[in-house]
Structures are given as C-alpha cells and as structure tokens.
Amino acid sequence: MTDQQKLYRVFRLIQLLSQPPYRTVAQLDKLLEVNPRTVYRYINLLEGLGYNIDKKDGGRYYLFLEFKEDQQLINPDK
C-alpha cells in the first residue's frame, strides 16, 4: 500500500467518523477495505494528533468536529 493510499484512508476515516451514524470497527474496516487492526491504528493516530474520538455503547465510534477560526486541524505539539 502506498503512502497516498494510507493518507486517503485516514481522511476517509475522518469523513466517516464525523457524520452520522456512529460506526463500529467492523463497519469501518469494510468501508475502508482494511482489517480491524488497521482501523484501530488509524483511530490511535488521529487521537495522537489531537482528535477527540468518542466511543459509544456497542463499540460505535464518532468524531465531533467543530472548527473555530483560531483552531488548527492538527496539533503540532503532540
């Protein structure tokens, strides 16, 4: 897999997590065409970058995005 494909999948994961409905890892791995371990790695990567990913009952994940004028997309301090 190329770096470009990985980057595309991470951006696709952000898109999937930030719009309803909440999704399970099993749903996300099918949509991204990766294995569950890769989904968890991508989620950990996003959390490491400062994204707050919420996990609901039933193992469903959601990412609430709220952008403010002075807010950065990626936290360079992490």
Buried (B, 14 or more C-beta within 10 A) or exposed (E): EEEEEBEEBBEBBBEBBEEEEBBBBEBBBEBBEBEEEBBEBBBEEBEEEBBEBEEEEEEBBBBEEEEEEEEEEEEEEE
